Amino acid sequence: MAIGSVVFSHWLLDLLVHRANMPLFPGNAGGFPLLGIGLWQVPTVSIVLESALVLLGAVLYYRSVTAAAERSRRGWAVAAGGIMGLLLTLSLVTDVFG
């Protein structure tokens, strides 16, 4: 269930930024139109959208860690989340600015 949820949510988020090259079914079974809104063609909107997603993910991760992690390991978990957020932000910058 968890892996299926991750794959489906990733597909939905990719739908926003990809050009119309995403099939509805594997191998484009059924010959349905390819989907995609193509927000990567508008860098400002893409940056704002992806930054908001990284920030939302960081907030959800932080709330989850502070609720579930032992106090002695909480600092490491928050640091790991911060490093991941930084790497995702750098990935966004290199995607947009080459």
Kinemage of the C-alpha trace (Angstrom):
@kinemage 1
@onewidth
@group {chain A} dominant
@subgroup {mainchain}
@vectorlist {calphas} color= white
{ca met a 1} P 0.000 0.000 0.000
{ca ala a 2} L 2.777 2.432 0.915
{ca ile a 3} L 4.777 1.845 -2.271
{ca gly a 4} L 1.652 2.101 -4.412
{ca ser a 5} L 0.714 5.368 -2.697
{ca val a 6} L 4.176 6.804 -3.281
{ca val a 7} L 4.143 5.831 -6.962
{ca phe a 8} L 0.657 7.250 -7.522
{ca ser a 9} L 1.379 10.538 -5.733
{ca his a 10} L 4.652 10.881 -7.662
{ca trp a 11} L 2.763 10.412 -10.926
{ca leu a 12} L 0.239 13.083 -9.910
{ca leu a 13} L 2.995 15.548 -9.040
{ca asp a 14} L 4.842 14.772 -12.295
{ca leu a 15} L 1.600 15.459 -14.148
{ca leu a 16} L 1.982 19.121 -13.171
{ca val a 17} L 5.501 19.634 -14.474
{ca his a 18} L 5.956 17.183 -17.360
{ca arg a 19} L 5.115 18.019 -20.931
{ca ala a 20} L 2.377 15.857 -22.475
{ca asn a 21} L 4.400 12.626 -22.576
{ca met a 22} L 2.957 10.645 -19.666
{ca pro a 23} L 0.715 7.664 -20.462
{ca leu a 24} L -2.323 6.924 -18.351
{ca phe a 25} L -1.543 3.183 -18.424
{ca pro a 26} L 1.798 1.351 -18.817
{ca gly a 27} L 2.874 1.158 -22.434
{ca asn a 28} L 0.024 3.553 -23.284
{ca ala a 29} L -2.396 0.620 -23.306
{ca gly a 30} L -5.670 1.651 -24.861
{ca gly a 31} L -4.106 4.484 -26.852
{ca phe a 32} L -5.341 7.193 -24.490
{ca pro a 33} L -3.925 10.708 -24.971
{ca leu a 34} L -0.589 11.383 -23.273
{ca leu a 35} L -0.916 13.685 -20.269
{ca gly a 36} L 1.098 16.519 -18.769
{ca ile a 37} L 0.588 20.205 -18.003
{ca gly a 38} L 4.187 21.200 -18.756
{ca leu a 39} L 4.947 23.719 -16.012
{ca trp a 40} L 8.697 23.260 -16.622
{ca gln a 41} L 8.216 25.530 -19.606
{ca val a 42} L 7.446 28.351 -17.142
{ca pro a 43} L 10.497 28.350 -14.828
{ca thr a 44} L 9.086 30.816 -12.285
{ca val a 45} L 5.939 28.763 -11.707
{ca ser a 46} L 7.975 25.557 -11.612
{ca ile a 47} L 10.369 26.980 -9.008
{ca val a 48} L 7.546 28.241 -6.790
{ca leu a 49} L 5.599 24.973 -7.053
{ca glu a 50} L 8.550 22.692 -6.390
{ca ser a 51} L 9.849 24.904 -3.569
{ca ala a 52} L 6.418 24.762 -1.937
{ca leu a 53} L 6.420 20.963 -2.257
{ca val a 54} L 9.891 20.690 -0.690
{ca leu a 55} L 8.843 23.005 2.139
{ca leu a 56} L 5.611 21.081 2.734
{ca gly a 57} L 7.538 17.804 2.764
{ca ala a 58} L 10.053 19.235 5.239
{ca val a 59} L 7.296 20.425 7.572
{ca leu a 60} L 5.496 17.069 7.447
{ca tyr a 61} L 8.781 15.216 8.024
{ca tyr a 62} L 9.697 17.454 10.989
{ca arg a 63} L 6.267 16.976 12.586
{ca ser a 64} L 6.500 13.219 12.099
{ca val a 65} L 10.018 13.012 13.540
{ca thr a 66} L 9.271 15.120 16.594
{ca ala a 67} L 6.216 12.979 17.337
{ca ala a 68} L 7.814 9.565 16.807
{ca ala a 69} L 11.571 9.723 17.402
{ca glu a 70} L 13.184 9.217 20.788
{ca arg a 71} L 14.442 12.478 22.233
{ca ser a 72} L 18.089 11.337 21.998
{ca arg a 73} L 17.791 10.603 18.259
{ca arg a 74} L 15.524 13.492 17.302
{ca gly a 75} L 18.435 15.826 16.529
{ca trp a 76} L 19.951 13.352 14.073
{ca ala a 77} L 16.614 12.826 12.353
{ca val a 78} L 16.025 16.578 11.999
{ca ala a 79} L 19.579 17.052 10.674
{ca ala a 80} L 19.071 14.260 8.122
{ca gly a 81} L 15.817 15.883 7.001
{ca gly a 82} L 17.554 19.246 6.681
{ca ile a 83} L 20.302 17.728 4.555
{ca met a 84} L 17.719 16.047 2.318
{ca gly a 85} L 15.834 19.340 1.958
{ca leu a 86} L 19.065 21.091 1.017
{ca leu a 87} L 19.896 18.429 -1.581
{ca leu a 88} L 16.398 18.672 -3.068
{ca thr a 89} L 16.714 22.457 -3.250
{ca leu a 90} L 20.117 22.200 -4.954
{ca ser a 91} L 18.641 19.701 -7.397
{ca leu a 92} L 15.884 22.177 -8.229
{ca val a 93} L 18.406 24.962 -8.770
{ca thr a 94} L 20.547 22.849 -11.083
{ca asp a 95} L 17.454 21.672 -13.011
{ca val a 96} L 16.289 25.230 -13.613
{ca phe a 97} L 19.599 27.003 -14.172
{ca gly a 98} L 21.527 24.155 -15.786
